[in-house]
Amino acid sequence: MEKRRMPKANGSAKASKLPEALKFDAKAFLASIGPGRSTQKYLRKKVVFQQGDPADAVFYIERGKIELSVVSEHGKQGVIANLGAGDFFGEGCLAGQPLHMGSAVALAESIIIRIEKAPMIRVLHDEPIFSEFFMAFLLSRNVQFEEDLVDQLFNSSERRLARVLLLLANFGKEGKLETVIPRISQDALAARVGTTRSRINAFMNKFRKLGFIEYNGHLKVHSGLLSVVVHD
């Protein structure tokens, strides 16, 4: 098969100006099965990979939610991130990371696409549109990590919890708010926020009384919770 060549204009070409026949559909590529790519369903609490497993692939969330966490030598767990549809994880292998530094567990039933390291590097090299798509994710993730660090350094536990709940409800992502969150324990929230379970319980009861959250088997978050984050 003849390799597609990207047309050049002043040394570069924007995806929006490419003829339809030459455009590379990143999402279609991720959703398809091919050499080095596979799709698997993970039920809630199912482990995608564990800390210390060989890092030999990049993962893409087609549907569901994934929690990334790390355990210290003394057995203390810390939650690194909660990811949703459209997010990548395990990308450390592309930078030469031999082993996964943390674990990935499904918070809800999830469809995960696994792309082996070599095919991932090849498509990043051959397809500029996919490279831009992946780079946009990495930059967004970097901003998220910076915001998380600032949150830990300067905000109270109550504000950090409010921010975590809004993030889990996808506040600000694609302009919509998902009010139903997959079941997540207060222990998991405590690990993510960096406080005790008892304090999480107290804050959750407070948010419920204020009408910011509901709980009837599923946790629902209302946009009014944003006032806790932005309140001076």
Buried (B, 14 or more C-beta within 10 A) or exposed (E): EEEEEBEEEEEEBEBEEBEEEEBBEBEEBBBEEEEBBEBEEBEBEBEBBEBEBEBBBBBBBBEBBBBBBBBEEEEEBEBBBBBBBBBBBBBBBBEEBEBBEBBBBBBBBBBBBBBBBEBBBEBBEEBBBBBBBBEEBEEEBEEBEEEBEEBEEEBEBBBBBBBBBBBBBBBEBEEEBBBEBBEBEBEBBBBBBEBEBEBBEEBBEBBEEEEBBBEEEEBBBBEEBBEBBEEE
